[in-house]
Each structure stands twice: as C-alpha cells, then as structure tokens.
Amino acid sequence: MERKAEAKEVSFLKILRKIGPLVVMACPVYCIMNTIIAVFHGVSFGLNTVMTQKFFDAVTNLVKGSATLKTTIIMLGLLCLTLVSSQILNGVSNFLTGNLGKKLVGKMTIILNRKSSKLNAVNFENPLLLDDINKAKKGLENGVYLIMMLFFIVSFYIPYFLFMGVYLYSLKPILSISLVLIFIPVALAQFVKIKIFANLEDQVAPVRREYEYYERCIKDREYFKETRLLGAFGYFKSLYSSSLGSLNKSIWKAERKSGLIEIGLKIVTLAGYIGILILLFDALMDGSISVGAFGAVFSSIGFMFDIMEEIITMHIGTITRNLGTVKNLVRFLEMPERIGEDIEINSVPEISLKNASFSYPGADKKSLEEISLDVKSGETIAIVGENGAGKSTIVRLMTGLYIPTEGKVFFNGVDTSKISAQSIYKGISGVFQKFQKYKMTLEENVSISNTDVLCNEELLNIAADKADLEINSDRFPEEYKTMLSREFDGVDLSGGQWQRIAIARGFYKAHNMIILDEPTAAIDPVEETKIYNKFKEMSVGKTAVIVTHRLGSAKIADRILVMDAGKIVQVGTHDELIAVEGKYKDMYEAQSKWYIEECS
C-alpha cells in the first residue's frame, strides 16, 4: 500500500520537470533540429488543404469560364509543390525522430546506471529496490517516448490544428468549434487509462521480475547445463508459465476495462464526425463555402480525424498506458544517494571499527554486533568462520561498501559515512569466489579492473605471472587477443583457468589494499598453496584481507580473526590459536583430515 501511495505522489507536472530537462540536455542540438522540422511539417499539411481548395476553385472557375487554364495549371503546380514538400518534411522528420529516440535511450541508460552506482550498496540487498530498478528500466524508454511525443504534439500537431482551426473558422466558425468538442470524449478515455495502468504497473513489477528470472534459469548458459542434468527444466518451465500467466491475467483485466470505456466514448466521437459532415454539406448548400472549400475540407476531414485518433489513442494512449512506469523512473531517480567527500588516499590504508554493528534491510537480527577492530597499515588479516558467521559482511564494512547501522568505521582516520565510495575503492583491488567470466578477449578480461590506464602487454604479463596464468598457444591461440567465449567464435576455459584470470584481474589494478574472498576455490590445494605463498610476497607493504574456509591458507596472515554468529570470538596467529581450545582449533582439526587427503 505504501508503494501505491508513493506512485500517486508523482504528478504529471513533476514528471515533466524531472525527465524533460534530462532528455533535452542529452541531445540538445538534435532536439532543436527535430522541433524546427516538426513545425514546418505540421504547417505543410495545413497548406495542403488550402492549396487543394485553391486548385478546386480554379478548376470550378475554369469550367464556368471565369478563370484561365494558365491560372489552373499554376494552382496545380503549387498544390504539387506543397504535397511534395510535406512528404519530404515527413521523411526527414521520421528519420530524425527515430535516430533521436535511439540516442536518447542510450543517454538515459547511462544516467540510470550512474544513478544506480550512487545508491547505498546495502540497498541492493532489499528486494524492493530490485523491483524499483526493474520498474525504472521499464520506464526509461517510456519516459523518453513521453517527452518526445509531447515535443511532437507541441511542434507538429498543435501548429497543424491551429492552422486548420483558423482556416475552418474563416470558412464557418461552427466547423472549428465542433472539431474541438469531438476531442473531449476521446481524451476523457485516455485520462481514465492513466489510473488503470498506473495501478497495473505497481501490481505486476514483482511478477515480471519473477518470470524473467525463471526464463533465465531455463535458457541462459550459466543455468541450462545444471537445469537439464538435474531434470529441473520442467519445474522451472512450470514456474515460468505460472508467473507469465499471472502477469497476462492482470494485464488482460486492465486492457478489458479500458477497452470497454474507450469503445463507448468512440461511439460518441463517431456521432460527432457524422455531425460535422452534415454541417459541411449544409454550408455548401446555403452558399457559406465554395465548392473548392467543400472538396478540400471534405477530403481533409478524414485526415484530421485520423490525426486526432493518432494523437489521443496512439500517442496519448501509449503515454497514459505507460505513465505508471515513468512515475517509477522518477521515483528511482529521486532515491537518496550515498554522499561523501572526495578524499585522495595515497597511503597504505589502516582501518578501525568502533563498536560497529550491521543489519541487512528487513532482517530480524544483526549480522554483525559491536565489532571493535584495528587493522594496521600494511597488515595481512585472515577472516575465518563458518557460513553465516559474518565474514563477508565485515569485509564490506572495512572497505566502505556498507555503512554500519550502529557504531563507526574509519578508513585512514576518516569516517566511511563521510567519505565518497569512489575515494575508498580507488586504491582497493580484489579477487572473489563469484568472479565474472566476461565474454570478451583475455586482454579485456584482465585489464577491465583498471580501465583508467591504457592497457599494455607489460602490465598484463606481470598480472598473469602473479596469478600463475600461463599464456600459451594451446589455450590462448591469439594470446591476449583470444576471445574467451565460444558464442563469439572463441575458446572455452576450465574453472581453474578462469579463476587464474580473475586473480590476474585483481593483481592488474594498481592498489594499496587487496581483498581475497575465497579466490582459489576452483584450484587444487597444491596450486592453492603456491598462489597464497606468492600472494604473501606481493602483499608486503600493502594492507590485505583474506576470507577463506580453508584454514591452512590463513597461516600466511599476520593475524587471524575467528568469527561466529556476527562476533569476533578469537584473534591471533595460527600458532597462537591452534595452541588453545576454541573455535579455530575445532575447525582446523575438523578440516585437517580431508585437507591432507586433498593434497596427497
């Protein structure tokens, strides 16, 4: 209910104030050119009607003998000129509008992504934010379309109807007044649609996100092998069909309701159309208008009604149908952003947590509770514990990704709530268990961690050497230019090879602090030991944090933090912790048997 209330607070005027300037400033020159062409385009259609009357009157006078053939031919030439000109303007306008639309969607996508990057990272743990992003993406194209259509209505349709209104008024005032009255029932139908489809969007956004996810589970490469091997295809297909059916049912109800209203009001419009034809015929009979004027208006009145239908049913109808999604875009763009001062951090960082606690959105209990910890500059810290102990969460606080819900975290003496995220991230690199396998070249997969620096082979070789990534012609036929995706005529790699690429990616970025979050899960214990020993050498003079389940890897750390249920229960070196009864010793002894077997 709260969501619906928020959506109603976004007025149409607010949409114009928020989205309009963004659209115009995205492509200002193109917008101006398009507007000017549209004005001439609209006026040209009005001139067609006037020139049609002039030509018909010339033909009538020629038959009566009161006009010459030369005058009639001149009028025919002028009519042809206006018709050709309007078609040229129509083609140019369509080209500019289509091209402008693509440009604007691209620019607005950048704005949307930039906005997402400025939100507090913890918000992404909230499923409601995922719904908001889904709605905002849906509203992006609709927002661009809305502004473009409003510009087109103002620059093309209004000049055309003003021209025709003045023209019809000069023939017989009641004709122009009747046209205005016919707009009312059709416009009323569209305003009813605003409420129907705005409510619909709030209702279906979570369902749409569901069926899109189930669709990925069925067909995406990262899912389909497991889905088919486990025989889960039918299960996901059933969930997909159920979600899609629920979505379509909601859409059908809204479409049916708005359709019935629109049919009733269109009957009123049709009656008005017939009434105008009667008025036009009556004006001809009583001599109020000439035969040429009757022919011109009669031939153009259908066109005018088509344009009315186009404006109200197609354009305004589409706008009202999608207005709910545009409101969601506005709400998303107005979400509070993470704020903080840009501070240059050149030194190796030291980190201090002071009674820091953290709760995820909607969680009943704290993930971290009253953590106090000082990490010295250049120190290597290992964090161990069972699943759900809070290992990843404490790293997110230490790196400023999350702000504590209670207490403080200081990064080089600065409160992380007062420093911009970019200032902290700039000097931090990382290697993660859930790394990305980009469908790009090997060079791009490694260098993507530091796009601010021009990629060169020397830096790539250093990073590959640190990760023990062997660049040979068997695995990488085109060396660093090898495409790492069979979908794009490249090669496929094993999990271990991909993991080494991820490690190289982490080392490629210039950093004074590095996070290793289970970076060797796909590598056997012998190779893992080699990488950790090399990592120990490379982390000298840098602050390093290792998150690991394999306690043997934690031996290289200066200190080991043992976490349990959101608290630090033990701190010390491996030798110190193994010498006393406690959580670490219990975990180490439980692992030692299978860990030794893996190495053998």
C-alpha positions as CSV (number, residue, x, y, z in Angstrom):
1,M,0.0,0.0,0.0
2,E,2.9,2.3,0.7
3,R,4.2,1.8,-2.8
4,K,1.0,2.8,-4.4
5,A,0.8,5.9,-2.3
6,E,4.2,6.9,-3.4
7,A,3.4,6.4,-7.0
8,K,0.3,8.7,-6.8
9,E,2.5,11.5,-5.4
10,V,4.4,11.8,-8.7
11,S,2.3,14.2,-10.7
12,F,2.5,14.6,-14.4
13,L,4.0,18.1,-13.9
14,K,6.7,16.6,-11.7
15,I,7.5,14.0,-14.5
16,L,7.9,16.9,-17.0
17,R,10.2,18.8,-14.6
18,K,12.3,15.8,-13.9
19,I,12.5,13.9,-17.2
20,G,12.1,16.8,-19.6
21,P,15.4,18.6,-18.9
22,L,17.4,15.3,-18.8
23,V,16.1,14.4,-22.3
24,V,16.7,17.8,-23.8
25,M,20.2,18.1,-22.3
26,A,21.1,14.6,-23.5
27,C,20.9,15.7,-27.2
28,P,20.1,19.5,-27.3
29,V,21.1,20.2,-30.9
30,Y,19.2,17.2,-32.2
31,C,16.1,18.2,-30.2
32,I,16.1,21.7,-31.6
33,M,16.5,20.5,-35.2
34,N,13.7,18.0,-34.7
35,T,11.4,20.6,-33.3
36,I,12.0,23.1,-36.1
37,I,11.4,20.4,-38.8
38,A,8.3,19.3,-37.0
39,V,6.8,22.8,-37.0
40,F,7.3,23.2,-40.8
41,H,6.0,19.6,-41.2
42,G,2.7,20.5,-39.4
43,V,2.2,23.7,-41.2
44,S,2.8,22.0,-44.6
45,F,-0.2,19.6,-44.0
46,G,-2.4,22.7,-43.4
47,L,-1.1,24.3,-46.5
48,N,-2.0,21.2,-48.5
49,T,-5.7,21.8,-47.6
50,V,-5.6,25.4,-48.5
51,M,-3.9,24.7,-51.8
52,T,-6.4,21.9,-52.5
53,Q,-9.2,24.4,-52.1
54,K,-7.4,26.9,-54.4
55,F,-7.0,24.3,-57.0
56,F,-10.6,23.0,-56.8
57,D,-11.8,26.6,-57.0
58,A,-9.6,27.2,-60.0
59,V,-11.0,24.1,-61.8
60,T,-14.6,25.2,-60.9
61,N,-14.0,28.7,-62.3
62,L,-12.3,27.2,-65.4
63,V,-15.4,25.2,-66.1
64,K,-17.6,28.3,-65.6
65,G,-15.3,30.2,-67.9
66,S,-14.3,32.8,-65.2
67,A,-10.6,31.5,-64.9
68,T,-7.9,30.8,-67.4
69,L,-6.2,27.4,-68.0
70,K,-2.9,29.1,-67.1
71,T,-4.2,30.1,-63.6
72,T,-5.4,26.5,-63.1
73,I,-2.1,25.0,-64.1
74,I,-0.3,27.4,-61.7
75,M,-2.5,26.3,-58.9
76,L,-1.9,22.6,-59.8
77,G,1.8,23.3,-59.7
78,L,1.6,25.0,-56.3
79,L,-0.5,22.1,-54.9
80,C,2.1,19.6,-56.2
81,L,4.9,21.6,-54.6
82,T,3.2,21.7,-51.2
83,L,2.4,17.9,-51.4
84,V,6.0,17.0,-52.3
85,S,7.4,19.4,-49.6
86,S,5.2,17.9,-46.9
87,Q,6.3,14.4,-47.9
88,I,10.0,15.4,-47.8
89,L,9.5,17.0,-44.4
90,N,7.6,13.9,-43.3
91,G,10.6,11.7,-44.3
92,V,13.2,14.0,-42.7
93,S,11.1,14.2,-39.5
94,N,10.6,10.4,-39.2
95,F,14.4,9.9,-39.7
96,L,15.3,12.5,-37.1
97,T,12.7,11.2,-34.6
98,G,13.8,7.6,-35.0
99,N,17.5,8.5,-34.7
100,L,16.9,10.9,-31.8
101,G,14.9,8.2,-29.9
102,K,17.8,5.7,-30.0
103,K,20.3,8.4,-28.9
104,L,18.1,9.5,-26.0
105,V,17.5,5.9,-24.8
106,G,21.3,5.4,-24.8
107,K,22.0,8.6,-22.9
108,M,19.2,8.0,-20.4
109,T,20.5,4.4,-19.8
110,I,23.8,5.9,-18.8
111,I,22.0,8.3,-16.4
112,L,20.1,5.4,-14.9
113,N,23.3,3.3,-14.5
114,R,25.1,6.3,-12.9
115,K,22.2,6.7,-10.5
116,S,22.4,3.1,-9.5
117,S,26.1,3.4,-8.8
118,K,25.4,6.3,-6.4
119,L,22.9,4.4,-4.2
120,N,24.0,2.9,-1.0
121,A,25.2,-0.6,-1.8
122,V,23.3,-2.2,1.1
123,N,20.0,-1.1,-0.7
124,F,20.7,-3.9,-3.3
125,E,20.1,-6.4,-0.5
126,N,16.5,-5.2,-0.4
127,P,14.2,-7.0,-3.0
128,L,12.0,-3.8,-3.1
129,L,15.0,-2.0,-4.7
130,L,15.3,-4.7,-7.3
131,D,11.6,-4.1,-8.1
132,D,12.3,-0.4,-8.3
133,I,15.2,-0.9,-10.7
134,N,13.1,-3.2,-12.9
135,K,10.3,-0.6,-13.0
136,A,12.8,2.2,-13.7
137,K,14.3,0.3,-16.6
138,K,10.8,-0.3,-17.9
139,G,10.0,3.4,-17.5
140,L,13.2,4.6,-19.2
141,E,12.1,4.1,-22.8
142,N,8.6,5.1,-21.9
143,G,9.9,8.3,-20.4
144,V,11.9,9.2,-23.5
145,Y,8.8,8.4,-25.6
146,L,6.6,10.6,-23.4
147,I,8.9,13.6,-23.7
148,M,9.4,13.1,-27.4
149,M,5.7,12.8,-28.0
150,L,4.9,15.9,-26.0
151,F,7.5,17.8,-28.0
152,F,6.0,16.4,-31.2
153,I,2.5,17.3,-30.1
154,V,3.6,20.9,-29.4
155,S,5.7,21.3,-32.5
156,F,3.8,19.3,-35.1
157,Y,0.2,18.6,-34.1
158,I,-0.6,22.0,-32.4
159,P,0.7,24.1,-35.4
160,Y,-1.3,21.9,-37.7
161,F,-4.6,22.2,-35.8
162,L,-4.1,25.9,-35.1
163,F,-3.6,26.4,-38.8
164,M,-6.7,24.2,-39.6
165,G,-8.7,25.9,-36.8
166,V,-8.1,29.3,-38.2
167,Y,-8.8,28.1,-41.7
168,L,-12.1,26.4,-40.7
169,Y,-13.2,29.4,-38.6
170,S,-12.7,31.6,-41.6
171,L,-15.0,29.3,-43.6
172,K,-17.6,28.8,-40.9
173,P,-16.9,29.2,-37.2
174,I,-19.1,26.3,-36.0
175,L,-16.8,23.9,-38.0
176,S,-13.7,24.7,-35.9
177,I,-15.8,24.6,-32.6
178,S,-17.2,21.2,-33.5
179,L,-13.8,19.7,-34.0
180,V,-12.7,20.8,-30.6
181,L,-15.8,19.3,-28.9
182,I,-15.1,15.9,-30.6
183,F,-11.7,15.8,-28.8
184,I,-13.3,15.7,-25.4
185,P,-14.8,12.1,-25.2
186,V,-11.6,10.6,-26.8
187,A,-9.3,12.5,-24.4
188,L,-11.5,11.5,-21.4
189,A,-11.0,7.8,-22.2
190,Q,-7.2,8.3,-22.0
191,F,-7.3,10.0,-18.7
192,V,-9.3,7.0,-17.3
193,K,-6.5,4.8,-18.6
194,I,-3.9,6.7,-16.5
195,K,-5.2,5.4,-13.3
196,I,-5.9,1.9,-14.6
197,F,-2.4,1.3,-16.0
198,A,-0.5,3.1,-13.2
199,N,-2.0,0.7,-10.7
200,L,-1.3,-2.2,-13.0
201,E,2.4,-1.4,-13.1
202,D,2.8,-1.4,-9.4
203,Q,1.0,-4.7,-9.3
204,V,2.9,-6.6,-12.0
205,A,6.5,-5.4,-11.5
206,P,7.5,-8.1,-8.9
207,V,5.7,-10.8,-11.1
208,R,7.6,-9.6,-14.2
209,R,10.9,-9.9,-12.3
210,E,9.9,-13.4,-11.3
211,Y,9.2,-14.7,-14.8
212,E,12.3,-13.0,-16.2
213,Y,14.4,-14.9,-13.7
214,Y,12.7,-18.2,-14.4
215,E,13.3,-17.6,-18.1
216,R,17.0,-17.2,-17.4
217,C,17.0,-20.4,-15.4
218,I,15.6,-22.2,-18.5
219,K,17.7,-20.7,-21.3
220,D,20.8,-18.8,-20.0
221,R,24.1,-20.5,-20.5
222,E,25.1,-20.2,-16.8
223,Y,22.0,-22.2,-15.8
224,F,21.0,-24.5,-18.6
225,K,23.6,-27.3,-18.1
226,E,22.6,-27.8,-14.4
227,T,18.9,-27.3,-15.2
228,R,18.9,-30.1,-17.7
229,L,21.3,-32.5,-16.0
230,L,19.2,-32.3,-12.8
231,G,16.0,-32.7,-14.7
232,A,14.7,-29.3,-13.4
233,F,13.7,-27.9,-16.8
234,G,10.0,-28.9,-16.3
235,Y,10.0,-27.4,-12.8
236,F,11.3,-24.1,-14.0
237,K,9.0,-24.1,-17.0
238,S,6.0,-24.6,-14.7
239,L,7.1,-21.7,-12.5
240,Y,7.7,-19.6,-15.7
241,S,4.3,-20.4,-17.1
242,S,2.6,-19.7,-13.8
243,S,4.3,-16.3,-13.4
244,L,3.7,-15.3,-17.0
245,G,0.1,-16.5,-16.8
246,S,-0.4,-14.3,-13.6
247,L,1.1,-11.3,-15.4
248,N,-1.0,-11.8,-18.5
249,K,-4.2,-12.2,-16.4
250,S,-3.5,-8.8,-14.7
251,I,-2.8,-7.1,-18.0
252,W,-5.9,-8.6,-19.6
253,K,-8.1,-7.3,-16.8
254,A,-6.7,-3.8,-17.2
255,E,-6.9,-3.9,-21.0
256,R,-10.5,-5.1,-21.0
257,K,-11.7,-2.4,-18.6
258,S,-10.0,0.4,-20.5
259,G,-11.2,-1.1,-23.8
260,L,-14.8,-1.1,-22.9
261,I,-14.6,2.6,-21.7
262,E,-12.9,3.5,-25.0
263,I,-15.4,1.8,-27.2
264,G,-18.3,3.7,-25.5
265,L,-16.6,7.1,-25.9
266,K,-15.6,6.3,-29.6
267,I,-19.3,5.9,-30.4
268,V,-19.8,9.5,-29.2
269,T,-16.8,10.6,-31.4
270,L,-18.3,8.8,-34.5
271,A,-21.6,10.6,-34.0
272,G,-19.7,13.9,-33.9
273,Y,-17.9,13.0,-37.1
274,I,-21.1,12.5,-38.9
275,G,-22.5,15.8,-37.5
276,I,-19.5,17.7,-39.0
277,L,-20.2,16.2,-42.4
278,I,-23.8,17.3,-42.2
279,L,-22.7,20.8,-41.2
280,L,-20.3,20.9,-44.1
281,F,-22.9,19.9,-46.6
282,D,-25.4,22.4,-45.1
283,A,-22.8,25.2,-45.5
284,L,-22.3,24.3,-49.2
285,M,-26.0,24.3,-49.8
286,D,-26.6,27.7,-48.3
287,G,-23.6,29.2,-50.1
288,S,-21.4,29.8,-47.0
289,I,-18.5,27.9,-48.6
290,S,-17.4,27.4,-52.1
291,V,-17.3,24.0,-53.9
292,G,-13.5,24.1,-53.7
293,A,-13.6,24.7,-49.9
294,F,-16.2,21.9,-49.5
295,G,-14.0,19.5,-51.5
296,A,-10.8,20.5,-49.7
297,V,-12.3,20.2,-46.2
298,F,-14.2,17.0,-47.1
299,S,-11.0,15.4,-48.4
300,S,-9.0,16.5,-45.3
301,I,-11.6,16.0,-42.6
302,G,-10.9,12.2,-42.6
303,F,-7.2,13.0,-42.3
304,M,-7.9,15.4,-39.4
305,F,-9.8,12.7,-37.6
306,D,-7.0,10.2,-38.3
307,I,-4.5,12.6,-36.7
308,M,-6.8,13.2,-33.7
309,E,-7.0,9.4,-33.3
310,E,-3.3,9.2,-33.7
311,I,-2.7,11.8,-31.0
312,I,-5.2,10.7,-28.5
313,T,-5.4,6.9,-29.0
314,M,-1.9,6.1,-30.1
315,H,0.4,8.7,-28.6
316,I,-1.6,10.0,-25.6
317,G,-3.0,6.5,-25.1
318,T,0.5,4.9,-25.1
319,I,1.7,7.7,-22.7
320,T,-1.2,7.1,-20.3
321,R,-0.7,3.3,-20.5
322,N,2.9,3.6,-19.6
323,L,2.7,6.6,-17.2
324,G,2.9,4.3,-14.2
325,T,6.4,3.1,-15.4
326,V,7.6,6.7,-15.9
327,K,6.5,7.6,-12.4
328,N,8.6,4.7,-11.2
329,L,11.5,6.1,-13.1
330,V,11.1,9.5,-11.4
331,R,10.9,7.8,-8.0
332,F,14.0,5.9,-8.7
333,L,15.9,9.0,-9.9
334,E,14.9,10.7,-6.7
335,M,16.1,8.0,-4.3
336,P,18.7,9.3,-1.8
337,E,22.2,8.8,-2.9
338,R,25.3,7.9,-0.9
339,I,27.0,11.2,-0.1
340,G,30.6,11.8,1.0
341,E,33.6,13.9,0.4
342,D,36.2,13.1,-2.3
343,I,39.4,12.5,-0.5
344,E,42.7,11.5,-2.1
345,I,44.0,8.3,-0.4
346,N,47.6,7.6,-1.5
347,S,49.0,5.9,1.6
348,V,48.5,2.2,2.5
349,P,45.3,2.3,4.5
350,E,44.7,1.5,8.1
351,I,41.1,0.5,9.2
352,S,39.4,0.9,12.5
353,L,36.0,-0.4,13.6
354,K,34.5,1.1,16.7
355,N,31.5,-0.8,18.2
356,A,30.3,-1.4,14.6
357,S,27.0,-3.3,14.2
358,F,25.2,-4.1,11.0
359,S,21.7,-5.3,10.0
360,Y,20.6,-6.1,6.5
361,P,17.3,-4.5,5.3
362,G,14.3,-6.4,6.6
363,A,16.5,-8.7,8.8
364,D,15.2,-9.5,12.3
365,K,18.7,-9.8,13.8
366,K,22.1,-8.2,13.4
367,S,24.6,-9.8,11.1
368,L,27.5,-8.1,13.0
369,E,27.3,-7.0,16.6
370,E,29.5,-4.4,18.3
371,I,32.7,-5.2,16.4
372,S,35.8,-3.3,17.5
373,L,39.0,-3.9,15.5
374,D,42.1,-2.1,14.4
375,V,43.9,-3.2,11.1
376,K,47.3,-1.6,10.8
377,S,48.7,-0.2,7.6
378,G,50.4,-3.0,5.7
379,E,49.0,-5.8,7.8
380,T,47.6,-9.0,6.4
381,I,44.4,-10.2,8.1
382,A,42.7,-13.5,7.6
383,I,39.0,-13.9,8.4
384,V,37.7,-17.4,9.1
385,G,34.4,-18.9,10.3
386,E,31.5,-21.0,9.3
387,N,28.9,-20.0,6.8
388,G,26.8,-17.1,8.0
389,A,29.3,-16.0,10.6
390,G,29.6,-12.5,9.1
391,K,32.9,-12.8,7.2
392,S,31.8,-11.2,4.0
393,T,29.8,-8.5,5.9
394,I,32.7,-7.3,8.0
395,V,34.8,-7.0,4.8
396,R,32.1,-4.9,3.2
397,L,32.2,-2.6,6.3
398,M,36.0,-2.5,6.2
399,T,36.1,-1.5,2.5
400,G,33.3,1.1,2.9
401,L,30.9,-0.8,0.7
402,Y,28.4,-0.8,3.5
403,I,28.0,1.8,6.3
404,P,27.4,0.3,9.8
405,T,23.9,0.7,11.1
406,E,25.5,1.4,14.6
407,G,29.0,2.5,15.5
408,K,31.7,3.8,13.2
409,V,34.3,2.5,10.7
410,F,37.3,4.7,10.0
411,F,39.4,4.4,6.8
412,N,42.7,6.1,7.2
413,G,41.1,8.0,10.1
414,V,38.1,9.2,8.1
415,D,34.6,8.0,8.9
416,T,33.4,5.9,6.0
417,S,30.0,7.6,6.2
418,K,31.6,10.9,5.4
419,I,33.9,9.8,2.5
420,S,32.8,9.1,-1.0
421,A,32.8,5.4,-2.0
422,Q,34.9,6.2,-5.1
423,S,37.7,7.6,-2.9
424,I,37.8,4.3,-1.0
425,Y,37.5,2.0,-3.9
426,K,40.2,3.7,-6.0
427,G,43.1,2.0,-4.2
428,I,41.4,-1.3,-3.4
429,S,41.6,-4.4,-5.6
430,G,40.0,-7.8,-5.0
431,V,39.6,-11.4,-6.1
432,F,36.3,-13.1,-5.4
433,Q,34.9,-16.6,-5.4
434,K,32.0,-15.5,-7.5
435,F,34.0,-13.7,-10.2
436,Q,32.7,-12.7,-13.6
437,K,33.5,-14.6,-16.8
438,Y,33.3,-11.8,-19.4
439,K,32.6,-12.8,-22.9
440,M,35.5,-10.7,-24.2
441,T,39.2,-11.2,-25.0
442,L,41.7,-12.3,-22.5
443,E,43.2,-8.8,-22.5
444,E,39.9,-7.2,-21.7
445,N,39.1,-9.8,-19.0
446,V,42.3,-8.9,-17.2
447,S,42.6,-5.2,-17.8
448,I,38.9,-4.4,-17.1
449,S,39.9,-3.9,-13.4
450,N,41.7,-0.7,-14.3
451,T,40.2,1.0,-17.3
452,D,41.7,4.3,-16.3
453,V,45.1,3.2,-17.5
454,L,45.9,2.4,-21.2
455,C,46.3,-1.4,-21.4
456,N,49.8,-2.6,-22.3
457,E,51.4,-6.1,-22.5
458,E,53.9,-5.5,-19.8
459,L,51.2,-4.9,-17.2
460,L,49.3,-7.9,-18.5
461,N,52.4,-10.1,-18.2
462,I,53.1,-9.0,-14.7
463,A,49.5,-9.7,-13.6
464,A,49.5,-13.1,-15.4
465,D,52.8,-14.1,-13.7
466,K,51.4,-13.2,-10.3
467,A,48.4,-15.4,-10.9
468,D,50.5,-18.3,-12.4
469,L,48.4,-17.8,-15.6
470,E,50.4,-19.4,-18.4
471,I,49.8,-17.7,-21.8
472,N,50.5,-20.4,-24.4
473,S,49.2,-21.1,-27.9
474,D,47.3,-24.2,-26.9
475,R,45.0,-22.5,-24.5
476,F,45.1,-19.0,-26.0
477,P,45.7,-19.2,-29.8
478,E,45.8,-15.4,-30.2
479,E,47.5,-14.8,-26.8
480,Y,45.9,-11.8,-25.1
481,K,43.6,-11.2,-28.1
482,T,41.9,-14.6,-27.7
483,M,38.2,-14.3,-27.3
484,L,37.0,-16.2,-24.2
485,S,33.6,-17.3,-25.4
486,R,32.5,-20.0,-27.9
487,E,29.4,-17.9,-28.5
488,F,31.7,-15.4,-30.3
489,D,34.0,-17.9,-32.1
490,G,36.4,-18.0,-29.2
491,V,37.7,-20.6,-26.7
492,D,36.2,-22.0,-23.5
493,L,38.2,-22.5,-20.4
494,S,38.1,-24.7,-17.3
495,G,37.1,-23.3,-13.9
496,G,40.7,-23.2,-12.7
497,Q,41.8,-21.2,-15.7
498,W,39.0,-18.8,-15.3
499,Q,39.9,-18.4,-11.6
500,R,43.5,-17.6,-12.5
501,I,42.2,-14.9,-14.9
502,A,40.1,-13.5,-12.1
503,I,43.2,-13.5,-9.8
504,A,45.3,-11.8,-12.6
505,R,42.4,-9.2,-12.9
506,G,42.8,-8.4,-9.2
507,F,46.5,-8.0,-9.4
508,Y,46.3,-5.9,-12.6
509,K,44.8,-3.0,-10.8
510,A,47.2,-0.6,-9.0
511,H,46.3,-0.9,-5.4
512,N,47.5,-0.4,-1.8
513,M,44.9,-2.8,-0.4
514,I,43.6,-6.1,-1.7
515,I,40.7,-8.4,-0.7
516,L,40.9,-12.1,-1.4
517,D,37.5,-13.7,-0.9
518,E,37.8,-17.4,-1.4
519,P,39.9,-16.7,-4.6
520,T,41.2,-20.3,-5.1
521,A,38.0,-22.4,-4.7
522,A,38.4,-23.9,-8.2
523,I,42.1,-24.7,-7.8
524,D,43.6,-27.8,-6.2
525,P,45.3,-27.5,-2.8
526,V,48.8,-27.8,-4.2
527,E,48.3,-24.9,-6.6
528,E,46.4,-23.0,-4.0
529,T,49.4,-23.2,-1.7
530,K,51.7,-21.8,-4.4
531,I,49.3,-18.9,-5.1
532,Y,49.0,-18.0,-1.4
533,N,52.8,-18.1,-0.9
534,K,53.2,-15.8,-3.9
535,F,50.4,-13.6,-2.6
536,K,52.2,-13.3,0.8
537,E,55.3,-12.0,-1.1
538,M,53.2,-9.5,-3.1
539,S,51.2,-8.2,-0.1
540,V,54.3,-6.9,1.6
541,G,53.8,-3.2,2.2
542,K,50.1,-3.4,1.4
543,T,47.0,-3.9,3.6
544,A,45.5,-7.3,2.8
545,V,42.4,-9.1,3.9
546,I,41.8,-12.8,3.2
547,V,38.4,-14.5,3.6
548,T,38.7,-18.3,3.5
549,H,37.2,-21.5,4.6
550,R,40.4,-23.4,4.2
551,L,42.2,-22.7,7.4
552,G,45.5,-23.8,6.1
553,S,45.6,-20.8,3.8
554,A,45.1,-18.5,6.8
555,K,48.6,-19.3,8.1
556,I,50.2,-16.6,6.0
557,A,48.3,-13.8,7.8
558,D,49.8,-11.6,10.4
559,R,46.6,-12.1,12.4
560,I,43.6,-14.4,12.1
561,L,40.1,-13.3,13.1
562,V,37.7,-16.1,14.0
563,M,34.1,-15.1,13.6
564,D,31.0,-16.8,15.0
565,A,27.4,-15.5,14.9
566,G,28.4,-12.0,13.9
567,K,31.1,-11.5,16.5
568,I,34.9,-11.9,16.6
569,V,35.5,-14.7,19.1
570,Q,39.2,-15.2,18.7
571,V,42.2,-13.2,17.4
572,G,45.8,-14.3,16.9
573,T,48.3,-16.1,14.7
574,H,47.8,-19.6,13.5
575,D,50.3,-21.0,16.1
576,E,48.6,-19.0,18.9
577,L,45.1,-20.1,18.0
578,I,45.9,-23.7,17.5
579,A,47.6,-23.9,20.9
580,V,44.4,-23.0,22.8
581,E,41.0,-24.6,23.0
582,G,38.5,-22.7,20.9
583,K,36.6,-22.3,17.7
584,Y,39.7,-22.1,15.5
585,K,41.2,-25.3,16.8
586,D,37.9,-27.2,16.5
587,M,37.5,-26.0,12.8
588,Y,41.1,-26.7,12.0
589,E,41.1,-30.3,13.4
590,A,37.8,-31.0,11.6
591,Q,39.3,-29.9,8.3
592,S,42.8,-31.3,8.7
593,K,41.9,-34.8,7.7
594,W,40.2,-34.0,4.3
595,Y,42.6,-31.2,3.6
596,I,45.6,-33.5,3.9
597,E,43.8,-36.1,1.7
598,E,43.3,-33.4,-1.0
599,C,47.0,-32.6,-1.0
600,S,48.1,-36.2,-1.2
